[in-house]
Amino acid sequence: MKEERDKFLTEAMGGCWHERVYHKNSPPVEPCIHCGSTNGNQDKPDLSTPDGFFKLWEWGQKQEWWSVFYYLVTYGEDASLQHIIHPDRFADAVYEFLKGRDL
């Protein structure tokens, strides 16, 4: 699920989940089939790291859904704000919250 989650959230944040097609005689770094980037997998964020947490947190705070999400994790039936102050669990919570919504 982690790769599916990170792909979904990366694209929700406006990033590209880089995919490449490698051929037998291809250059060392093929461009992304979506955006043409040749940065390798460096642009595929791992949202289970502290850097990924802060990137997702800062982006989320700017979104119109943030107040609803924050309320639910702070005061909702399954209030677990302390529980989600962990990169992997936070990314899971945002993913679960957003995956059923039209972004």
N, CA, C and O of each residue as an XYZ file, in Angstrom:
412
protein
N       0.806     -1.188      0.000
C       0.000      0.000      0.000
C       0.854      1.258      0.000
O       0.422      2.284     -0.525
N       2.041      1.212      0.567
C       2.867      2.409      0.692
C       3.120      3.045     -0.668
O       2.994      4.262     -0.803
N       3.473      2.257     -1.679
C       3.749      2.846     -2.990
C       2.472      3.439     -3.588
O       2.508      4.525     -4.168
N       1.347      2.739     -3.452
C       0.065      3.252     -3.950
C      -0.281      4.566     -3.247
O      -0.697      5.532     -3.887
N      -0.106      4.590     -1.931
C      -0.383      5.791     -1.127
C       0.511      6.946     -1.545
O       0.028      8.052     -1.790
N       1.818      6.694     -1.625
C       2.752      7.760     -1.975
C       2.521      8.275     -3.388
O       2.664      9.472     -3.637
N       2.167      7.395     -4.314
C       1.855      7.806     -5.690
C       0.621      8.703     -5.684
O       0.631      9.777     -6.285
N      -0.434      8.268     -5.012
C      -1.675      9.036     -4.933
C      -1.412     10.422     -4.345
O      -1.837     11.427     -4.914
N      -0.712     10.478     -3.208
C      -0.468     11.752     -2.533
C       0.482     12.644     -3.317
O       0.301     13.862     -3.343
N       1.495     12.061     -3.957
C       2.411     12.848     -4.785
C       1.644     13.531     -5.909
O       1.839     14.717     -6.174
N       0.781     12.782     -6.561
C      -0.016     13.349     -7.651
C      -1.021     14.365     -7.117
O      -1.278     15.370     -7.780
N      -1.600     14.131     -5.931
C      -2.526     15.095     -5.325
C      -1.818     16.412     -5.034
O      -2.418     17.483     -5.125
N      -0.523     16.324     -4.679
C       0.258     17.524     -4.393
C       0.755     18.209     -5.667
O       1.425     19.240     -5.603
N       0.427     17.638     -6.806
C       0.830     18.244     -8.073
C       2.154     17.742     -8.609
O       2.679     18.289     -9.579
N       2.700     16.706     -7.990
C       3.964     16.138     -8.440
C       3.755     15.009     -9.436
O       2.629     14.569     -9.669
N       4.824     14.558    -10.002
C       4.790     13.450    -10.955
C       5.374     12.215    -10.280
O       6.439     12.269     -9.665
N       4.664     11.115    -10.406
C       5.192      9.831     -9.937
C       5.920      9.244    -11.135
O       5.315      8.602    -11.993
N       7.211      9.468    -11.181
C       8.004      9.144    -12.364
C       8.009      7.660    -12.695
O       8.250      6.808    -11.840
N       7.740      7.384    -13.949
C       7.814      6.023    -14.468
C       8.677      6.063    -15.725
O       8.614      7.004    -16.516
N       9.464      5.042    -15.881
C      10.373      4.980    -17.015
C      10.229      3.634    -17.715
O       9.894      2.618    -17.106
N      10.490      3.667    -18.990
C      10.523      2.435    -19.771
C      11.984      2.239    -20.156
O      12.568      3.058    -20.865
N      12.554      1.164    -19.687
C      13.962      0.883    -19.974
C      14.055     -0.102    -21.130
O      13.340     -1.102    -21.191
N      14.946      0.215    -22.023
C      15.201     -0.648    -23.163
C      16.616     -1.197    -23.046
O      17.451     -0.641    -22.332
N      16.871     -2.266    -23.734
C      18.167     -2.938    -23.657
C      19.322     -1.971    -23.926
O      20.322     -1.994    -23.208
N      19.203     -1.151    -24.914
C      20.287     -0.234    -25.285
C      19.952      1.210    -24.909
O      20.357      2.141    -25.605
N      19.229      1.394    -23.832
C      18.819      2.745    -23.451
C      19.931      3.469    -22.707
O      20.845      2.841    -22.173
N      19.845      4.810    -22.675
C      20.813      5.580    -21.892
C      20.691      5.227    -20.408
O      19.694      4.630    -20.000
N      21.677      5.581    -19.607
C      21.646      5.234    -18.185
C      20.396      5.746    -17.459
O      19.901      5.086    -16.545
N      19.889      6.901    -17.855
C      18.692      7.440    -17.221
C      17.686      7.779    -18.303
O      17.850      8.749    -19.044
N      16.650      6.972    -18.384
C      15.577      7.229    -19.346
C      14.687      8.347    -18.802
O      14.505      8.447    -17.589
N      14.140      9.175    -19.662
C      13.218     10.204    -19.168
C      11.896      9.592    -18.698
O      11.491      8.524    -19.158
N      11.249     10.276    -17.794
C       9.940      9.854    -17.302
C       8.953      9.867    -18.461
O       8.968     10.786    -19.280
N       8.099      8.857    -18.536
C       7.138      8.782    -19.639
C       6.008      9.799    -19.475
O       5.242     10.025    -20.411
N       5.897     10.416    -18.293
C       4.836     11.391    -18.049
C       5.319     12.829    -18.226
O       4.648     13.636    -18.868
N       6.480     13.148    -17.659
C       6.922     14.548    -17.650
C       8.270     14.774    -18.322
O       8.663     15.920    -18.542
N       8.979     13.706    -18.652
C      10.269     13.853    -19.328
C      11.456     14.074    -18.410
O      12.580     14.205    -18.894
N      11.244     14.120    -17.092
C      12.334     14.322    -16.142
C      13.350     13.184    -16.244
O      12.990     12.029    -16.474
N      14.608     13.529    -16.069
C      15.667     12.516    -16.061
C      16.361     12.463    -14.703
O      17.528     12.080    -14.624
N      15.670     12.837    -13.648
C      16.241     12.861    -12.299
C      16.232     11.509    -11.608
O      16.421     11.436    -10.393
N      16.020     10.457    -12.346
C      15.974      9.135    -11.718
C      14.786      9.045    -10.788
O      13.765      9.685    -11.042
N      14.881      8.275     -9.722
C      13.782      8.139     -8.770
C      13.865      9.166     -7.649
O      13.115      9.089     -6.676
N      14.781     10.135     -7.784
C      14.940     11.141     -6.743
C      13.657     11.936     -6.520
O      13.432     12.452     -5.425
N      12.826     12.038     -7.535
C      11.612     12.822     -7.415
C      10.424     12.002     -6.937
O       9.310     12.520     -6.873
N      10.635     10.739     -6.602
C       9.576      9.914     -6.011
C       9.723     10.035     -4.501
O      10.565      9.368     -3.899
N       8.902     10.888     -3.887
C       9.081     11.082     -2.451
C       8.660      9.864     -1.637
O       7.714      9.155     -1.981
N       9.376      9.648     -0.573
C       9.016      8.619      0.398
C       8.340      9.358      1.540
O       9.013      9.986      2.358
N       7.024      9.290      1.602
C       6.277     10.061      2.587
C       6.328      9.461      3.980
O       5.696      9.981      4.900
N       7.070      8.375      4.151
C       7.222      7.776      5.477
C       8.482      8.279      6.180
O       8.873      7.742      7.217
N       9.113      9.302      5.622
C      10.309      9.901      6.224
C       9.941     11.241      6.858
O       8.885     11.791      6.546
N      10.783     11.776      7.736
C      10.500     13.110      8.285
C      10.352     14.182      7.188
O       9.470     15.035      7.282
N      11.193     14.146      6.169
C      11.066     15.118      5.076
C       9.721     14.969      4.367
O       9.077     15.964      4.035
N       9.304     13.739      4.137
C       8.018     13.485      3.513
C       6.865     13.963      4.382
O       5.889     14.518      3.878
N       6.981     13.746      5.686
C       5.963     14.205      6.626
C       5.774     15.711      6.516
O       4.647     16.188      6.384
N       6.873     16.465      6.569
C       6.765     17.925      6.549
C       6.283     18.443      5.201
O       5.552     19.432      5.142
N       6.678     17.798      4.141
C       6.191     18.196      2.819
C       4.674     18.015      2.746
O       3.963     18.903      2.276
N       4.184     16.880      3.206
C       2.753     16.596      3.190
C       2.004     17.504      4.165
O       0.922     17.992      3.841
N       2.563     17.737      5.349
C       1.946     18.597      6.354
C       1.807     20.024      5.815
O       0.730     20.615      5.904
N       2.879     20.576      5.262
C       2.853     21.949      4.754
C       1.887     22.087      3.581
O       1.168     23.082      3.488
N       1.863     21.110      2.693
C       0.929     21.142      1.571
C      -0.503     21.045      2.085
O      -1.365     21.817      1.665
N      -0.763     20.107      2.986
C      -2.106     19.889      3.503
C      -2.691     21.126      4.159
O      -3.872     21.423      3.983
N      -1.873     21.850      4.914
C      -2.367     23.034      5.610
C      -2.895     24.106      4.643
O      -3.684     24.961      5.045
N      -2.480     24.068      3.413
C      -2.903     25.056      2.417
C      -4.154     24.622      1.660
O      -4.669     25.372      0.831
N      -4.641     23.422      1.939
C      -5.776     22.880      1.197
C      -7.093     23.212      1.897
O      -7.143     23.351      3.119
N      -8.154     23.336      1.104
C      -9.462     23.692      1.674
C     -10.023     22.598      2.586
O     -10.843     22.894      3.455
N      -9.609     21.364      2.414
C     -10.109     20.262      3.232
C      -9.383     20.135      4.565
O      -9.809     19.364      5.425
N      -8.290     20.880      4.754
C      -7.446     20.707      5.926
C      -8.210     20.858      7.243
O      -8.020     20.049      8.151
N      -9.060     21.864      7.365
C      -9.750     22.089      8.641
C     -10.646     20.901      8.999
O     -10.755     20.541     10.171
N     -11.283     20.296      8.007
C     -12.117     19.118      8.268
C     -11.235     17.951      8.701
O     -11.531     17.277      9.687
N     -10.168     17.719      7.972
C      -9.235     16.637      8.317
C      -8.679     16.840      9.721
O      -8.685     15.919     10.537
N      -8.201     18.041      9.997
C      -7.596     18.335     11.292
C      -8.609     18.154     12.422
O      -8.279     17.609     13.475
N      -9.843     18.612     12.201
C     -10.886     18.438     13.208
C     -11.120     16.949     13.489
O     -11.208     16.530     14.643
N     -11.219     16.166     12.424
C     -11.488     14.734     12.598
C     -10.382     14.019     13.365
O     -10.659     13.179     14.221
N      -9.127     14.353     13.060
C      -8.038     13.653     13.754
C      -7.786     14.225     15.143
O      -7.099     13.604     15.954
N      -8.339     15.410     15.425
C      -8.159     16.011     16.740
C      -9.335     15.725     17.666
O      -9.149     15.418     18.844
N     -10.556     15.830     17.121
C     -11.745     15.735     17.969
C     -12.731     14.659     17.530
O     -13.695     14.382     18.245
N     -12.516     14.064     16.402
C     -13.466     13.094     15.860
C     -13.583     11.832     16.688
O     -12.915     11.665     17.708
N     -14.453     10.948     16.220
C     -14.726      9.693     16.923
C     -13.452      8.887     17.166
O     -13.276      8.292     18.229
N     -12.571      8.875     16.174
C     -11.299      8.163     16.310
C     -10.151      9.148     16.470
O      -9.086      8.963     15.881
N     -10.361     10.189     17.259
C      -9.342     11.224     17.430
C      -8.000     10.595     17.761
O      -7.850      9.865     18.741
N      -7.042     10.899     16.923
C      -5.736     10.258     17.086
C      -4.606     11.172     16.654
O      -3.617     10.703     16.090
N      -4.732     12.475     16.910
C      -3.702     13.413     16.484
C      -2.320     12.977     16.973
O      -1.355     13.002     16.210
N      -2.226     12.581     18.231
C      -0.925     12.140     18.737
C      -0.448     10.902     17.993
O       0.750     10.714     17.779
N      -1.390     10.067     17.604
C      -1.053      8.841     16.882
C      -0.495      9.143     15.488
O       0.391      8.433     15.011
N      -1.008     10.196     14.830
C      -0.559     10.448     13.463
C       0.680     11.319     13.378
O       1.179     11.563     12.279
N       1.190     11.792     14.499
C       2.429     12.561     14.441
C       3.581     11.570     14.296
O       4.463     11.453     15.147
N       3.522     10.893     13.212
C       4.499      9.894     12.789
C       4.396      9.887     11.269
O       3.290      9.757     10.744
N       5.489     10.019     10.553
C       5.410     10.176      9.097
C       4.546      9.149      8.376
O       3.706      9.517      7.555
N       4.738      7.890      8.663
C       4.008      6.846      7.948
C       2.521      6.878      8.289
O       1.675      6.790      7.399
N       2.206      7.005      9.570
C       0.798      7.025      9.986
C       0.084      8.281      9.503
O      -1.100      8.232      9.169
N       0.798      9.411      9.463
C       0.202     10.650      8.960
C      -0.133     10.512      7.477
O      -1.230     10.873      7.052
N       0.808      9.991      6.690
C       0.549      9.785      5.260
C      -0.630      8.833      5.066
O      -1.466      9.055      4.191
N      -0.703      7.775      5.875
C      -1.841      6.846      5.797
C      -3.155      7.568      6.084
O      -4.144      7.357      5.381
N      -3.171      8.418      7.113
C      -4.392      9.126      7.494
C      -4.845     10.089      6.400
O      -6.034     10.154      6.086
N      -3.905     10.837      5.817
C      -4.259     11.767      4.740
C      -4.752     10.984      3.532
O      -5.739     11.367      2.904
N      -4.076      9.895      3.206
C      -4.482      9.051      2.078
C      -5.901      8.521      2.275
O      -6.730      8.615      1.370
N      -6.179      7.970      3.442
C      -7.513      7.427      3.721
C      -8.577      8.524      3.652
O      -9.686      8.291      3.173
N      -8.235      9.713      4.131
C      -9.173     10.832      4.104
C      -9.461     11.291      2.677
O     -10.605     11.595      2.338
N      -8.419     11.340      1.839
C      -8.568     11.910      0.503
C      -8.968     10.929     -0.583
O      -9.540     11.347     -1.590
N      -8.697      9.662     -0.422
C      -8.864      8.744     -1.540
C     -10.288      8.637     -2.048
O     -10.496      8.271     -3.205
N     -11.268      8.943     -1.224
C     -12.649      8.879     -1.688
C     -13.187     10.209     -2.172
O     -14.359     10.304     -2.537
N     -12.361     11.229     -2.183
C     -12.790     12.574     -2.570
C     -12.286     12.923     -3.961
O     -11.269     12.400     -4.416
N     -12.996     13.796     -4.618
C     -12.528     14.336     -5.889
C     -11.623     15.512     -5.588
O     -12.046     16.483     -4.960
N     -10.385     15.431     -6.032
C      -9.444     16.530     -5.767
C      -9.400     17.490     -6.925
O      -8.665     18.477     -6.882
